Amino acid sequence: MDEMNLNGDNLSEDEQQQLLFMMLVQQHQQIAMMGMGKMENPQTGETERELKSAKFAIDTLVMLQDFTEGNLPDKLDNYLKETLNNLRMNYAEEKENDDSEEE
């Protein structure tokens, strides 16, 4: 068993890389959702709203999408696209709510 496969699963190196990619996308998704106040911060147990951090996490995923364009298996490409679409819709909704509260 190699060091990357400490959980006992018999994943190939390619499968491990795909899993790590999905985990990276998921981490940024969670950061964005926390920044939009749609998820509790696991460290504080509180819901915090900071749209700048949400936008930074989304922008990071956009950069990842740009840099990996044409180099991802369909499964990962679709996962990243769906995640970004979901985050963009949620962000637009939160931004609209933010703007309407200022009026």
Beta strands, then each sheet from edge to edge (+ up, - down):
strand 1: 36-40
strand 2: 47-49
sheet 1: 1+ 2-
end
